[in-house]
Amino acid sequence: MTHEVLERFRRSLLAQRASLLEGWRQAISDENERLEAGVGTAMVMNCIAAQARGALAHIQSSLARIERGTYDECVACHGRIGEEQLRAAPDSDRCRACAPGLN
């Protein structure tokens, strides 16, 4: 994979991370307003936060793989993750054969 292609993926992942963090900040702000109004939604916020933490961890892992030079390497079988698959899901860490639901 060329440096230019990797850089496009890196920028895409950074944009996803920024969007996720902004959404998280907005959700926290909204939750604070609800709490001030006496409306309890902590269970919903915990669920959203868990999903956001998982997505953020996946993005961070992908960025770290770019830095290590293993971005297009499957973490399960060490085969190659196709560029088409990475375009569809830049945080993919498994090839089609190893990813549940893709094979």
C-alpha positions as CSV (number, residue, x, y, z in Angstrom):
1,M,0.0,0.0,0.0
2,T,1.4,3.4,-1.0
3,H,2.2,6.2,1.5
4,E,-0.5,8.3,-0.2
5,V,-3.2,5.6,0.3
6,L,-2.2,5.1,3.9
7,E,-2.3,8.8,4.5
8,R,-5.9,8.9,3.2
9,F,-6.9,6.1,5.5
10,R,-5.2,7.9,8.4
11,R,-7.0,11.1,7.7
12,S,-10.3,9.3,7.5
13,L,-9.7,7.6,10.8
14,L,-8.7,10.9,12.4
15,A,-12.0,12.4,11.1
16,Q,-14.0,9.5,12.5
17,R,-12.3,9.9,15.8
18,A,-13.0,13.6,15.9
19,S,-16.6,13.1,15.0
20,L,-17.0,10.4,17.6
21,L,-15.4,12.5,20.3
22,E,-17.6,15.5,19.4
23,G,-20.7,13.3,19.5
24,W,-19.6,12.1,22.9
25,R,-19.1,15.6,24.2
26,Q,-22.5,16.6,22.9
27,A,-24.1,13.6,24.6
28,I,-22.5,14.4,27.9
29,S,-23.6,18.0,27.6
30,D,-27.2,16.9,26.8
31,E,-27.0,14.4,29.8
32,N,-25.9,17.2,32.1
33,E,-28.9,19.3,31.0
34,R,-31.3,16.4,31.6
35,L,-29.8,15.8,35.0
36,E,-30.2,19.5,35.9
37,A,-33.9,19.2,34.8
38,G,-34.3,16.1,37.0
39,V,-34.6,13.6,34.2
40,G,-32.4,10.5,34.8
41,T,-31.0,8.8,31.8
42,A,-27.8,7.3,33.2
43,M,-28.5,3.8,31.9
44,V,-28.9,5.0,28.3
45,M,-25.7,7.1,28.7
46,N,-23.8,4.1,30.0
47,C,-24.8,2.1,27.0
48,I,-23.9,4.8,24.5
49,A,-20.6,5.4,26.3
50,A,-19.7,1.7,26.1
51,Q,-20.4,1.7,22.4
52,A,-18.4,4.9,21.9
53,R,-15.5,3.6,23.9
54,G,-15.4,0.4,21.8
55,A,-15.5,2.4,18.5
56,L,-12.8,4.8,19.8
57,A,-10.6,1.9,20.8
58,H,-11.0,0.3,17.3
59,I,-10.0,3.6,15.6
60,Q,-7.0,4.1,18.0
61,S,-5.9,0.5,17.2
62,S,-6.1,1.2,13.5
63,L,-4.1,4.4,13.8
64,A,-1.4,2.5,15.8
65,R,-1.3,-0.2,13.1
66,I,-0.7,2.5,10.5
67,E,2.2,3.8,12.6
68,R,3.7,0.3,12.9
69,G,3.3,-0.4,9.2
70,T,0.8,-3.3,9.8
71,Y,-2.4,-1.5,8.9
72,D,-3.4,-3.9,6.1
73,E,-2.4,-7.0,8.0
74,C,-5.1,-9.2,9.5
75,V,-4.6,-9.5,13.3
76,A,-5.9,-13.1,13.2
77,C,-4.1,-14.8,10.3
78,H,-1.6,-12.1,9.3
79,G,-2.8,-12.2,5.7
80,R,-3.7,-9.0,3.9
81,I,-6.8,-7.0,4.3
82,G,-7.9,-5.8,0.9
83,E,-7.9,-2.1,0.1
84,E,-11.5,-2.3,-1.0
85,Q,-12.5,-3.6,2.5
86,L,-10.5,-0.9,4.2
87,R,-12.2,1.8,2.1
88,A,-15.6,0.4,3.2
89,A,-14.5,0.2,6.9
90,P,-11.2,1.9,7.6
91,D,-11.0,0.4,11.1
92,S,-11.1,-3.2,9.8
93,D,-8.5,-5.3,11.6
94,R,-9.4,-8.7,10.0
95,C,-9.4,-9.9,6.5
96,R,-12.7,-11.2,4.9
97,A,-11.9,-14.8,5.8
98,C,-11.3,-14.0,9.5
99,A,-14.0,-11.3,10.0
100,P,-17.3,-12.6,11.3
101,G,-20.1,-11.8,8.8
102,L,-17.8,-10.9,5.9
103,N,-16.8,-14.4,4.7
